[in-house]
Amino acid sequence: MNWALVGPITGEETIATGGGIRELKRLRDRYGGRTWRKKKGFARVRFSPSGRIMEAELHWYEAQGVGKVELKLKSLL
């Protein structure tokens, strides 16, 4: 399923930090960074090729100097 963000992510919330992130070693090896956070938020997404737009819950990892990586669509609202 291909999708793209349409507009900003709202309601950002940190759901895990540091050692609470199971993928911490992999994230540091792949992207660098020191202070990782797993976050969630809500945004409108467009699906291709249909062009349908829906509200969705997203999860991602974020570190200072690295930014948002590995956005995952968790559920449609």
mmJSON file of the N, C-alpha and C atoms, coordinates in Angstrom:
{"data_MODEL":{"atom_site":{
"group_PDB":["ATOM","ATOM","ATOM","ATOM","ATOM","ATOM","ATOM","ATOM","ATOM","ATOM","ATOM","ATOM","ATOM","ATOM","ATOM","ATOM","ATOM","ATOM","ATOM","ATOM","ATOM","ATOM","ATOM","ATOM","ATOM","ATOM","ATOM","ATOM","ATOM","ATOM","ATOM","ATOM","ATOM","ATOM","ATOM","ATOM","ATOM","ATOM","ATOM","ATOM","ATOM","ATOM","ATOM","ATOM","ATOM","ATOM","ATOM","ATOM","ATOM","ATOM","ATOM","ATOM","ATOM","ATOM","ATOM","ATOM","ATOM","ATOM","ATOM","ATOM","ATOM","ATOM","ATOM","ATOM","ATOM","ATOM","ATOM","ATOM","ATOM","ATOM","ATOM","ATOM","ATOM","ATOM","ATOM","ATOM","ATOM","ATOM","ATOM","ATOM","ATOM","ATOM","ATOM","ATOM","ATOM","ATOM","ATOM","ATOM","ATOM","ATOM","ATOM","ATOM","ATOM","ATOM","ATOM","ATOM","ATOM","ATOM","ATOM","ATOM","ATOM","ATOM","ATOM","ATOM","ATOM","ATOM","ATOM","ATOM","ATOM","ATOM","ATOM","ATOM","ATOM","ATOM","ATOM","ATOM","ATOM","ATOM","ATOM","ATOM","ATOM","ATOM","ATOM","ATOM","ATOM","ATOM","ATOM","ATOM","ATOM","ATOM","ATOM","ATOM","ATOM","ATOM","ATOM","ATOM","ATOM","ATOM","ATOM","ATOM","ATOM","ATOM","ATOM","ATOM","ATOM","ATOM","ATOM","ATOM","ATOM","ATOM","ATOM","ATOM","ATOM","ATOM","ATOM","ATOM","ATOM","ATOM","ATOM","ATOM","ATOM","ATOM","ATOM","ATOM","ATOM","ATOM","ATOM","ATOM","ATOM","ATOM","ATOM","ATOM","ATOM","ATOM","ATOM","ATOM","ATOM","ATOM","ATOM","ATOM","ATOM","ATOM","ATOM","ATOM","ATOM","ATOM","ATOM","ATOM","ATOM","ATOM","ATOM","ATOM","ATOM","ATOM","ATOM","ATOM","ATOM","ATOM","ATOM","ATOM","ATOM","ATOM","ATOM","ATOM","ATOM","ATOM","ATOM","ATOM","ATOM","ATOM","ATOM","ATOM","ATOM","ATOM","ATOM","ATOM","ATOM","ATOM","ATOM","ATOM","ATOM","ATOM","ATOM","ATOM","ATOM","ATOM","ATOM","ATOM","ATOM","ATOM","ATOM"],
"id":[1,2,3,4,5,6,7,8,9,10,11,12,13,14,15,16,17,18,19,20,21,22,23,24,25,26,27,28,29,30,31,32,33,34,35,36,37,38,39,40,41,42,43,44,45,46,47,48,49,50,51,52,53,54,55,56,57,58,59,60,61,62,63,64,65,66,67,68,69,70,71,72,73,74,75,76,77,78,79,80,81,82,83,84,85,86,87,88,89,90,91,92,93,94,95,96,97,98,99,100,101,102,103,104,105,106,107,108,109,110,111,112,113,114,115,116,117,118,119,120,121,122,123,124,125,126,127,128,129,130,131,132,133,134,135,136,137,138,139,140,141,142,143,144,145,146,147,148,149,150,151,152,153,154,155,156,157,158,159,160,161,162,163,164,165,166,167,168,169,170,171,172,173,174,175,176,177,178,179,180,181,182,183,184,185,186,187,188,189,190,191,192,193,194,195,196,197,198,199,200,201,202,203,204,205,206,207,208,209,210,211,212,213,214,215,216,217,218,219,220,221,222,223,224,225,226,227,228,229,230,231],
"type_symbol":["N","C","C","N","C","C","N","C","C","N","C","C","N","C","C","N","C","C","N","C","C","N","C","C","N","C","C","N","C","C","N","C","C","N","C","C","N","C","C","N","C","C","N","C","C","N","C","C","N","C","C","N","C","C","N","C","C","N","C","C","N","C","C","N","C","C","N","C","C","N","C","C","N","C","C","N","C","C","N","C","C","N","C","C","N","C","C","N","C","C","N","C","C","N","C","C","N","C","C","N","C","C","N","C","C","N","C","C","N","C","C","N","C","C","N","C","C","N","C","C","N","C","C","N","C","C","N","C","C","N","C","C","N","C","C","N","C","C","N","C","C","N","C","C","N","C","C","N","C","C","N","C","C","N","C","C","N","C","C","N","C","C","N","C","C","N","C","C","N","C","C","N","C","C","N","C","C","N","C","C","N","C","C","N","C","C","N","C","C","N","C","C","N","C","C","N","C","C","N","C","C","N","C","C","N","C","C","N","C","C","N","C","C","N","C","C","N","C","C","N","C","C","N","C","C","N","C","C","N","C","C"],
"label_atom_id":["N","CA","C","N","CA","C","N","CA","C","N","CA","C","N","CA","C","N","CA","C","N","CA","C","N","CA","C","N","CA","C","N","CA","C","N","CA","C","N","CA","C","N","CA","C","N","CA","C","N","CA","C","N","CA","C","N","CA","C","N","CA","C","N","CA","C","N","CA","C","N","CA","C","N","CA","C","N","CA","C","N","CA","C","N","CA","C","N","CA","C","N","CA","C","N","CA","C","N","CA","C","N","CA","C","N","CA","C","N","CA","C","N","CA","C","N","CA","C","N","CA","C","N","CA","C","N","CA","C","N","CA","C","N","CA","C","N","CA","C","N","CA","C","N","CA","C","N","CA","C","N","CA","C","N","CA","C","N","CA","C","N","CA","C","N","CA","C","N","CA","C","N","CA","C","N","CA","C","N","CA","C","N","CA","C","N","CA","C","N","CA","C","N","CA","C","N","CA","C","N","CA","C","N","CA","C","N","CA","C","N","CA","C","N","CA","C","N","CA","C","N","CA","C","N","CA","C","N","CA","C","N","CA","C","N","CA","C","N","CA","C","N","CA","C","N","CA","C","N","CA","C","N","CA","C","N","CA","C","N","CA","C","N","CA","C","N","CA","C"],
"label_alt_id":[null,null,null,null,null,null,null,null,null,null,null,null,null,null,null,null,null,null,null,null,null,null,null,null,null,null,null,null,null,null,null,null,null,null,null,null,null,null,null,null,null,null,null,null,null,null,null,null,null,null,null,null,null,null,null,null,null,null,null,null,null,null,null,null,null,null,null,null,null,null,null,null,null,null,null,null,null,null,null,null,null,null,null,null,null,null,null,null,null,null,null,null,null,null,null,null,null,null,null,null,null,null,null,null,null,null,null,null,null,null,null,null,null,null,null,null,null,null,null,null,null,null,null,null,null,null,null,null,null,null,null,null,null,null,null,null,null,null,null,null,null,null,null,null,null,null,null,null,null,null,null,null,null,null,null,null,null,null,null,null,null,null,null,null,null,null,null,null,null,null,null,null,null,null,null,null,null,null,null,null,null,null,null,null,null,null,null,null,null,null,null,null,null,null,null,null,null,null,null,null,null,null,null,null,null,null,null,null,null,null,null,null,null,null,null,null,null,null,null,null,null,null,null,null,null,null,null,null,null,null,null],
"label_comp_id":["MET","MET","MET","ASN","ASN","ASN","TRP","TRP","TRP","ALA","ALA","ALA","LEU","LEU","LEU","VAL","VAL","VAL","GLY","GLY","GLY","PRO","PRO","PRO","ILE","ILE","ILE","THR","THR","THR","GLY","GLY","GLY","GLU","GLU","GLU","GLU","GLU","GLU","THR","THR","THR","ILE","ILE","ILE","ALA","ALA","ALA","THR","THR","THR","GLY","GLY","GLY","GLY","GLY","GLY","GLY","GLY","GLY","ILE","ILE","ILE","ARG","ARG","ARG","GLU","GLU","GLU","LEU","LEU","LEU","LYS","LYS","LYS","ARG","ARG","ARG","LEU","LEU","LEU","ARG","ARG","ARG","ASP","ASP","ASP","ARG","ARG","ARG","TYR","TYR","TYR","GLY","GLY","GLY","GLY","GLY","GLY","ARG","ARG","ARG","THR","THR","THR","TRP","TRP","TRP","ARG","ARG","ARG","LYS","LYS","LYS","LYS","LYS","LYS","LYS","LYS","LYS","GLY","GLY","GLY","PHE","PHE","PHE","ALA","ALA","ALA","ARG","ARG","ARG","VAL","VAL","VAL","ARG","ARG","ARG","PHE","PHE","PHE","SER","SER","SER","PRO","PRO","PRO","SER","SER","SER","GLY","GLY","GLY","ARG","ARG","ARG","ILE","ILE","ILE","MET","MET","MET","GLU","GLU","GLU","ALA","ALA","ALA","GLU","GLU","GLU","LEU","LEU","LEU","HIS","HIS","HIS","TRP","TRP","TRP","TYR","TYR","TYR","GLU","GLU","GLU","ALA","ALA","ALA","GLN","GLN","GLN","GLY","GLY","GLY","VAL","VAL","VAL","GLY","GLY","GLY","LYS","LYS","LYS","VAL","VAL","VAL","GLU","GLU","GLU","LEU","LEU","LEU","LYS","LYS","LYS","LEU","LEU","LEU","LYS","LYS","LYS","SER","SER","SER","LEU","LEU","LEU","LEU","LEU","LEU"],
"label_asym_id":["A","A","A","A","A","A","A","A","A","A","A","A","A","A","A","A","A","A","A","A","A","A","A","A","A","A","A","A","A","A","A","A","A","A","A","A","A","A","A","A","A","A","A","A","A","A","A","A","A","A","A","A","A","A","A","A","A","A","A","A","A","A","A","A","A","A","A","A","A","A","A","A","A","A","A","A","A","A","A","A","A","A","A","A","A","A","A","A","A","A","A","A","A","A","A","A","A","A","A","A","A","A","A","A","A","A","A","A","A","A","A","A","A","A","A","A","A","A","A","A","A","A","A","A","A","A","A","A","A","A","A","A","A","A","A","A","A","A","A","A","A","A","A","A","A","A","A","A","A","A","A","A","A","A","A","A","A","A","A","A","A","A","A","A","A","A","A","A","A","A","A","A","A","A","A","A","A","A","A","A","A","A","A","A","A","A","A","A","A","A","A","A","A","A","A","A","A","A","A","A","A","A","A","A","A","A","A","A","A","A","A","A","A","A","A","A","A","A","A","A","A","A","A","A","A","A","A","A","A","A","A"],
"label_entity_id":["1","1","1","1","1","1","1","1","1","1","1","1","1","1","1","1","1","1","1","1","1","1","1","1","1","1","1","1","1","1","1","1","1","1","1","1","1","1","1","1","1","1","1","1","1","1","1","1","1","1","1","1","1","1","1","1","1","1","1","1","1","1","1","1","1","1","1","1","1","1","1","1","1","1","1","1","1","1","1","1","1","1","1","1","1","1","1","1","1","1","1","1","1","1","1","1","1","1","1","1","1","1","1","1","1","1","1","1","1","1","1","1","1","1","1","1","1","1","1","1","1","1","1","1","1","1","1","1","1","1","1","1","1","1","1","1","1","1","1","1","1","1","1","1","1","1","1","1","1","1","1","1","1","1","1","1","1","1","1","1","1","1","1","1","1","1","1","1","1","1","1","1","1","1","1","1","1","1","1","1","1","1","1","1","1","1","1","1","1","1","1","1","1","1","1","1","1","1","1","1","1","1","1","1","1","1","1","1","1","1","1","1","1","1","1","1","1","1","1","1","1","1","1","1","1","1","1","1","1","1","1"],
"label_seq_id":[1,1,1,2,2,2,3,3,3,4,4,4,5,5,5,6,6,6,7,7,7,8,8,8,9,9,9,10,10,10,11,11,11,12,12,12,13,13,13,14,14,14,15,15,15,16,16,16,17,17,17,18,18,18,19,19,19,20,20,20,21,21,21,22,22,22,23,23,23,24,24,24,25,25,25,26,26,26,27,27,27,28,28,28,29,29,29,30,30,30,31,31,31,32,32,32,33,33,33,34,34,34,35,35,35,36,36,36,37,37,37,38,38,38,39,39,39,40,40,40,41,41,41,42,42,42,43,43,43,44,44,44,45,45,45,46,46,46,47,47,47,48,48,48,49,49,49,50,50,50,51,51,51,52,52,52,53,53,53,54,54,54,55,55,55,56,56,56,57,57,57,58,58,58,59,59,59,60,60,60,61,61,61,62,62,62,63,63,63,64,64,64,65,65,65,66,66,66,67,67,67,68,68,68,69,69,69,70,70,70,71,71,71,72,72,72,73,73,73,74,74,74,75,75,75,76,76,76,77,77,77],
"pdbx_PDB_ins_code":[null,null,null,null,null,null,null,null,null,null,null,null,null,null,null,null,null,null,null,null,null,null,null,null,null,null,null,null,null,null,null,null,null,null,null,null,null,null,null,null,null,null,null,null,null,null,null,null,null,null,null,null,null,null,null,null,null,null,null,null,null,null,null,null,null,null,null,null,null,null,null,null,null,null,null,null,null,null,null,null,null,null,null,null,null,null,null,null,null,null,null,null,null,null,null,null,null,null,null,null,null,null,null,null,null,null,null,null,null,null,null,null,null,null,null,null,null,null,null,null,null,null,null,null,null,null,null,null,null,null,null,null,null,null,null,null,null,null,null,null,null,null,null,null,null,null,null,null,null,null,null,null,null,null,null,null,null,null,null,null,null,null,null,null,null,null,null,null,null,null,null,null,null,null,null,null,null,null,null,null,null,null,null,null,null,null,null,null,null,null,null,null,null,null,null,null,null,null,null,null,null,null,null,null,null,null,null,null,null,null,null,null,null,null,null,null,null,null,null,null,null,null,null,null,null,null,null,null,null,null,null],
"Cartn_x":[0.847,0.0,0.901,0.828,1.605,0.785,1.421,0.737,1.725,1.172,1.982,1.249,2.012,1.418,0.763,-0.385,-1.066,-1.284,-0.339,-0.452,0.386,0.268,1.131,0.676,1.607,1.297,0.868,-0.263,-0.787,-0.837,-0.978,-1.115,0.095,1.291,2.508,2.671,3.043,3.203,4.366,5.233,6.335,5.8,6.06,5.574,6.704,7.965,9.107,10.366,11.316,12.594,13.723,14.911,16.119,15.977,16.288,16.257,14.885,13.828,12.483,12.189,13.123,12.952,13.67,12.923,13.509,14.519,14.344,15.181,16.343,16.683,17.661,19.02,19.566,20.879,20.852,19.809,19.694,19.585,18.815,18.668,19.999,20.73,22.026,23.022,23.036,23.95,23.63,22.341,21.928,21.955,21.452,21.274,22.187,22.83,23.595,22.658,22.997,22.129,22.3,21.926,22.104,20.786,19.97,18.747,17.546,17.214,16.103,14.798,13.724,12.366,11.473,10.554,9.512,8.292,7.69,6.593,5.384,4.238,3.033,2.309,1.476,0.697,-0.338,-1.076,-2.167,-1.99,-2.341,-2.214,-3.148,-3.364,-4.119,-3.13,-3.505,-2.642,-3.41,-2.676,-3.266,-2.727,-3.634,-3.247,-3.165,-2.167,-2.073,-2.227,-2.796,-3.139,-4.543,-5.348,-6.741,-6.884,-5.936,-6.031,-6.906,-7.385,-8.251,-7.47,-8.087,-7.46,-8.206,-7.425,-8.013,-7.151,-7.734,-7.009,-6.391,-5.138,-4.439,-3.579,-3.335,-2.369,-1.031,0.019,1.361,2.299,3.284,4.363,5.674,6.679,7.994,9.032,10.296,11.412,11.986,12.55,13.072,14.263,15.307,16.462,16.922,17.465,17.971,19.125,19.098,20.129,19.864,18.902,18.552,17.169,16.226,14.862,13.971,12.839,11.873,12.344,12.337,12.695,11.696,11.54,10.729,9.275,8.608,7.19,6.4,5.503,4.672,3.211,2.372,0.944,0.407,-0.1,-0.56,-2.045,-2.87,-4.301,-4.979,-6.096,-6.92,-8.042,-8.384,-9.434,-10.706],
"Cartn_y":[-1.162,0.0,1.236,2.048,3.284,4.445,5.283,6.44,7.584,8.797,10.005,10.95,11.702,12.689,13.807,14.277,15.426,16.402,17.295,18.249,17.837,18.596,18.401,17.243,16.762,15.762,16.522,16.151,16.828,15.857,16.399,15.579,14.707,15.226,14.441,14.094,12.838,12.356,11.369,11.479,10.534,9.292,8.108,6.87,6.015,6.308,5.599,6.433,6.3,6.997,6.056,6.345,5.63,4.124,3.499,2.038,1.419,2.227,1.717,1.418,1.751,1.504,0.21,-0.801,-2.102,-2.025,-1.091,-0.98,0.0,0.363,1.422,1.148,-0.042,-0.34,-0.227,-0.766,-0.7,0.752,1.57,2.976,3.719,3.494,4.16,3.701,2.401,1.88,2.441,2.543,2.961,4.471,5.226,6.667,7.525,6.94,7.733,8.316,9.445,10.085,9.446,10.181,9.692,9.568,10.606,10.622,10.298,9.027,8.589,8.577,8.869,8.819,8.117,7.302,6.752,7.633,8.124,9.073,8.613,9.186,8.943,10.252,10.285,11.466,11.126,12.135,11.936,12.858,12.363,13.167,12.62,13.45,13.0,12.387,11.257,10.573,10.311,10.333,10.046,8.7,7.818,6.509,6.557,5.887,5.82,4.362,4.08,4.994,5.593,5.212,5.663,7.159,7.757,9.167,9.423,8.367,8.51,9.121,10.074,10.744,10.347,9.922,9.507,10.002,10.096,10.415,9.124,9.205,8.008,8.302,7.255,7.328,6.854,7.63,7.31,7.119,6.233,6.07,6.284,6.829,7.036,7.17,7.146,7.383,8.752,9.421,10.756,10.985,11.624,12.019,13.393,14.165,15.487,15.345,16.129,16.072,15.036,14.147,13.11,13.393,13.755,14.035,12.806,12.871,11.77,10.688,9.435,8.326,7.184,6.392,5.167,5.428,6.341,6.575,5.321,4.939,3.75,4.14,3.708,3.928,2.817,3.173,2.173,1.875,2.9,2.64,3.784,3.46,4.462,4.835,6.114,6.593,6.934],
"Cartn_z":[0.0,0.0,0.0,-1.015,-1.101,-0.567,0.242,0.8,0.947,1.069,1.247,2.19,2.981,3.878,3.085,3.598,3.016,4.173,4.39,5.484,6.685,7.774,8.947,9.826,10.64,11.666,12.913,13.492,14.681,15.851,17.045,18.245,18.516,18.22,18.432,19.906,20.163,21.528,21.559,22.561,22.725,23.427,22.848,23.455,24.022,23.676,24.26,24.054,24.986,24.858,25.261,24.776,25.181,25.186,26.315,26.449,26.269,26.285,26.067,24.605,23.719,22.29,21.944,21.487,21.158,20.026,19.112,17.917,18.099,19.323,19.585,18.938,19.103,18.525,17.01,16.377,14.918,14.442,15.134,14.763,14.86,15.947,16.116,15.054,14.749,13.729,12.353,12.043,10.702,10.488,11.48,11.295,12.167,13.168,14.126,15.162,15.698,16.692,18.056,19.075,20.441,21.179,21.166,21.97,21.092,21.004,20.153,20.92,20.199,20.734,19.725,20.234,19.372,19.607,18.507,18.624,17.826,18.166,17.378,17.173,16.131,15.816,14.77,14.358,13.407,12.212,11.047,9.829,8.762,7.754,6.581,5.602,5.03,4.069,2.78,1.674,0.363,-0.116,-0.52,-1.028,-2.544,-3.094,-4.552,-4.957,-6.08,-7.158,-7.054,-6.045,-5.978,-5.7,-4.959,-4.613,-3.395,-2.759,-1.59,-0.428,0.291,1.433,2.702,3.723,4.996,6.152,7.324,8.55,9.087,9.564,10.022,11.242,12.023,13.119,12.57,12.838,12.365,13.54,13.387,14.355,13.624,14.326,13.726,14.829,14.42,15.316,14.994,16.027,15.828,16.751,16.216,17.02,16.564,17.488,17.157,16.173,15.125,14.106,13.031,13.266,12.29,11.714,12.569,12.137,12.208,11.537,11.524,10.548,11.002,10.13,10.341,9.315,9.338,9.753,9.073,9.316,8.989,9.903,9.728,9.885,9.019,9.135,10.025,11.205,12.172,12.046,11.858,11.722,11.003,10.379,9.707,10.65,10.685,11.598,10.854],
"occupancy":[1.0,1.0,1.0,1.0,1.0,1.0,1.0,1.0,1.0,1.0,1.0,1.0,1.0,1.0,1.0,1.0,1.0,1.0,1.0,1.0,1.0,1.0,1.0,1.0,1.0,1.0,1.0,1.0,1.0,1.0,1.0,1.0,1.0,1.0,1.0,1.0,1.0,1.0,1.0,1.0,1.0,1.0,1.0,1.0,1.0,1.0,1.0,1.0,1.0,1.0,1.0,1.0,1.0,1.0,1.0,1.0,1.0,1.0,1.0,1.0,1.0,1.0,1.0,1.0,1.0,1.0,1.0,1.0,1.0,1.0,1.0,1.0,1.0,1.0,1.0,1.0,1.0,1.0,1.0,1.0,1.0,1.0,1.0,1.0,1.0,1.0,1.0,1.0,1.0,1.0,1.0,1.0,1.0,1.0,1.0,1.0,1.0,1.0,1.0,1.0,1.0,1.0,1.0,1.0,1.0,1.0,1.0,1.0,1.0,1.0,1.0,1.0,1.0,1.0,1.0,1.0,1.0,1.0,1.0,1.0,1.0,1.0,1.0,1.0,1.0,1.0,1.0,1.0,1.0,1.0,1.0,1.0,1.0,1.0,1.0,1.0,1.0,1.0,1.0,1.0,1.0,1.0,1.0,1.0,1.0,1.0,1.0,1.0,1.0,1.0,1.0,1.0,1.0,1.0,1.0,1.0,1.0,1.0,1.0,1.0,1.0,1.0,1.0,1.0,1.0,1.0,1.0,1.0,1.0,1.0,1.0,1.0,1.0,1.0,1.0,1.0,1.0,1.0,1.0,1.0,1.0,1.0,1.0,1.0,1.0,1.0,1.0,1.0,1.0,1.0,1.0,1.0,1.0,1.0,1.0,1.0,1.0,1.0,1.0,1.0,1.0,1.0,1.0,1.0,1.0,1.0,1.0,1.0,1.0,1.0,1.0,1.0,1.0,1.0,1.0,1.0,1.0,1.0,1.0,1.0,1.0,1.0,1.0,1.0,1.0,1.0,1.0,1.0,1.0,1.0,1.0],
"B_iso_or_equiv":[0.0,0.0,0.0,0.0,0.0,0.0,0.0,0.0,0.0,0.0,0.0,0.0,0.0,0.0,0.0,0.0,0.0,0.0,0.0,0.0,0.0,0.0,0.0,0.0,0.0,0.0,0.0,0.0,0.0,0.0,0.0,0.0,0.0,0.0,0.0,0.0,0.0,0.0,0.0,0.0,0.0,0.0,0.0,0.0,0.0,0.0,0.0,0.0,0.0,0.0,0.0,0.0,0.0,0.0,0.0,0.0,0.0,0.0,0.0,0.0,0.0,0.0,0.0,0.0,0.0,0.0,0.0,0.0,0.0,0.0,0.0,0.0,0.0,0.0,0.0,0.0,0.0,0.0,0.0,0.0,0.0,0.0,0.0,0.0,0.0,0.0,0.0,0.0,0.0,0.0,0.0,0.0,0.0,0.0,0.0,0.0,0.0,0.0,0.0,0.0,0.0,0.0,0.0,0.0,0.0,0.0,0.0,0.0,0.0,0.0,0.0,0.0,0.0,0.0,0.0,0.0,0.0,0.0,0.0,0.0,0.0,0.0,0.0,0.0,0.0,0.0,0.0,0.0,0.0,0.0,0.0,0.0,0.0,0.0,0.0,0.0,0.0,0.0,0.0,0.0,0.0,0.0,0.0,0.0,0.0,0.0,0.0,0.0,0.0,0.0,0.0,0.0,0.0,0.0,0.0,0.0,0.0,0.0,0.0,0.0,0.0,0.0,0.0,0.0,0.0,0.0,0.0,0.0,0.0,0.0,0.0,0.0,0.0,0.0,0.0,0.0,0.0,0.0,0.0,0.0,0.0,0.0,0.0,0.0,0.0,0.0,0.0,0.0,0.0,0.0,0.0,0.0,0.0,0.0,0.0,0.0,0.0,0.0,0.0,0.0,0.0,0.0,0.0,0.0,0.0,0.0,0.0,0.0,0.0,0.0,0.0,0.0,0.0,0.0,0.0,0.0,0.0,0.0,0.0,0.0,0.0,0.0,0.0,0.0,0.0,0.0,0.0,0.0,0.0,0.0,0.0],
"pdbx_formal_charge":[null,null,null,null,null,null,null,null,null,null,null,null,null,null,null,null,null,null,null,null,null,null,null,null,null,null,null,null,null,null,null,null,null,null,null,null,null,null,null,null,null,null,null,null,null,null,null,null,null,null,null,null,null,null,null,null,null,null,null,null,null,null,null,null,null,null,null,null,null,null,null,null,null,null,null,null,null,null,null,null,null,null,null,null,null,null,null,null,null,null,null,null,null,null,null,null,null,null,null,null,null,null,null,null,null,null,null,null,null,null,null,null,null,null,null,null,null,null,null,null,null,null,null,null,null,null,null,null,null,null,null,null,null,null,null,null,null,null,null,null,null,null,null,null,null,null,null,null,null,null,null,null,null,null,null,null,null,null,null,null,null,null,null,null,null,null,null,null,null,null,null,null,null,null,null,null,null,null,null,null,null,null,null,null,null,null,null,null,null,null,null,null,null,null,null,null,null,null,null,null,null,null,null,null,null,null,null,null,null,null,null,null,null,null,null,null,null,null,null,null,null,null,null,null,null,null,null,null,null,null,null],
"auth_seq_id":[1,1,1,2,2,2,3,3,3,4,4,4,5,5,5,6,6,6,7,7,7,8,8,8,9,9,9,10,10,10,11,11,11,12,12,12,13,13,13,14,14,14,15,15,15,16,16,16,17,17,17,18,18,18,19,19,19,20,20,20,21,21,21,22,22,22,23,23,23,24,24,24,25,25,25,26,26,26,27,27,27,28,28,28,29,29,29,30,30,30,31,31,31,32,32,32,33,33,33,34,34,34,35,35,35,36,36,36,37,37,37,38,38,38,39,39,39,40,40,40,41,41,41,42,42,42,43,43,43,44,44,44,45,45,45,46,46,46,47,47,47,48,48,48,49,49,49,50,50,50,51,51,51,52,52,52,53,53,53,54,54,54,55,55,55,56,56,56,57,57,57,58,58,58,59,59,59,60,60,60,61,61,61,62,62,62,63,63,63,64,64,64,65,65,65,66,66,66,67,67,67,68,68,68,69,69,69,70,70,70,71,71,71,72,72,72,73,73,73,74,74,74,75,75,75,76,76,76,77,77,77],
"auth_comp_id":["MET","MET","MET","ASN","ASN","ASN","TRP","TRP","TRP","ALA","ALA","ALA","LEU","LEU","LEU","VAL","VAL","VAL","GLY","GLY","GLY","PRO","PRO","PRO","ILE","ILE","ILE","THR","THR","THR","GLY","GLY","GLY","GLU","GLU","GLU","GLU","GLU","GLU","THR","THR","THR","ILE","ILE","ILE","ALA","ALA","ALA","THR","THR","THR","GLY","GLY","GLY","GLY","GLY","GLY","GLY","GLY","GLY","ILE","ILE","ILE","ARG","ARG","ARG","GLU","GLU","GLU","LEU","LEU","LEU","LYS","LYS","LYS","ARG","ARG","ARG","LEU","LEU","LEU","ARG","ARG","ARG","ASP","ASP","ASP","ARG","ARG","ARG","TYR","TYR","TYR","GLY","GLY","GLY","GLY","GLY","GLY","ARG","ARG","ARG","THR","THR","THR","TRP","TRP","TRP","ARG","ARG","ARG","LYS","LYS","LYS","LYS","LYS","LYS","LYS","LYS","LYS","GLY","GLY","GLY","PHE","PHE","PHE","ALA","ALA","ALA","ARG","ARG","ARG","VAL","VAL","VAL","ARG","ARG","ARG","PHE","PHE","PHE","SER","SER","SER","PRO","PRO","PRO","SER","SER","SER","GLY","GLY","GLY","ARG","ARG","ARG","ILE","ILE","ILE","MET","MET","MET","GLU","GLU","GLU","ALA","ALA","ALA","GLU","GLU","GLU","LEU","LEU","LEU","HIS","HIS","HIS","TRP","TRP","TRP","TYR","TYR","TYR","GLU","GLU","GLU","ALA","ALA","ALA","GLN","GLN","GLN","GLY","GLY","GLY","VAL","VAL","VAL","GLY","GLY","GLY","LYS","LYS","LYS","VAL","VAL","VAL","GLU","GLU","GLU","LEU","LEU","LEU","LYS","LYS","LYS","LEU","LEU","LEU","LYS","LYS","LYS","SER","SER","SER","LEU","LEU","LEU","LEU","LEU","LEU"],
"auth_asym_id":["A","A","A","A","A","A","A","A","A","A","A","A","A","A","A","A","A","A","A","A","A","A","A","A","A","A","A","A","A","A","A","A","A","A","A","A","A","A","A","A","A","A","A","A","A","A","A","A","A","A","A","A","A","A","A","A","A","A","A","A","A","A","A","A","A","A","A","A","A","A","A","A","A","A","A","A","A","A","A","A","A","A","A","A","A","A","A","A","A","A","A","A","A","A","A","A","A","A","A","A","A","A","A","A","A","A","A","A","A","A","A","A","A","A","A","A","A","A","A","A","A","A","A","A","A","A","A","A","A","A","A","A","A","A","A","A","A","A","A","A","A","A","A","A","A","A","A","A","A","A","A","A","A","A","A","A","A","A","A","A","A","A","A","A","A","A","A","A","A","A","A","A","A","A","A","A","A","A","A","A","A","A","A","A","A","A","A","A","A","A","A","A","A","A","A","A","A","A","A","A","A","A","A","A","A","A","A","A","A","A","A","A","A","A","A","A","A","A","A","A","A","A","A","A","A","A","A","A","A","A","A"],
"auth_atom_id":["N","CA","C","N","CA","C","N","CA","C","N","CA","C","N","CA","C","N","CA","C","N","CA","C","N","CA","C","N","CA","C","N","CA","C","N","CA","C","N","CA","C","N","CA","C","N","CA","C","N","CA","C","N","CA","C","N","CA","C","N","CA","C","N","CA","C","N","CA","C","N","CA","C","N","CA","C","N","CA","C","N","CA","C","N","CA","C","N","CA","C","N","CA","C","N","CA","C","N","CA","C","N","CA","C","N","CA","C","N","CA","C","N","CA","C","N","CA","C","N","CA","C","N","CA","C","N","CA","C","N","CA","C","N","CA","C","N","CA","C","N","CA","C","N","CA","C","N","CA","C","N","CA","C","N","CA","C","N","CA","C","N","CA","C","N","CA","C","N","CA","C","N","CA","C","N","CA","C","N","CA","C","N","CA","C","N","CA","C","N","CA","C","N","CA","C","N","CA","C","N","CA","C","N","CA","C","N","CA","C","N","CA","C","N","CA","C","N","CA","C","N","CA","C","N","CA","C","N","CA","C","N","CA","C","N","CA","C","N","CA","C","N","CA","C","N","CA","C","N","CA","C","N","CA","C","N","CA","C","N","CA","C","N","CA","C","N","CA","C"],
"pdbx_PDB_model_num":[1,1,1,1,1,1,1,1,1,1,1,1,1,1,1,1,1,1,1,1,1,1,1,1,1,1,1,1,1,1,1,1,1,1,1,1,1,1,1,1,1,1,1,1,1,1,1,1,1,1,1,1,1,1,1,1,1,1,1,1,1,1,1,1,1,1,1,1,1,1,1,1,1,1,1,1,1,1,1,1,1,1,1,1,1,1,1,1,1,1,1,1,1,1,1,1,1,1,1,1,1,1,1,1,1,1,1,1,1,1,1,1,1,1,1,1,1,1,1,1,1,1,1,1,1,1,1,1,1,1,1,1,1,1,1,1,1,1,1,1,1,1,1,1,1,1,1,1,1,1,1,1,1,1,1,1,1,1,1,1,1,1,1,1,1,1,1,1,1,1,1,1,1,1,1,1,1,1,1,1,1,1,1,1,1,1,1,1,1,1,1,1,1,1,1,1,1,1,1,1,1,1,1,1,1,1,1,1,1,1,1,1,1,1,1,1,1,1,1,1,1,1,1,1,1,1,1,1,1,1,1]
}}}
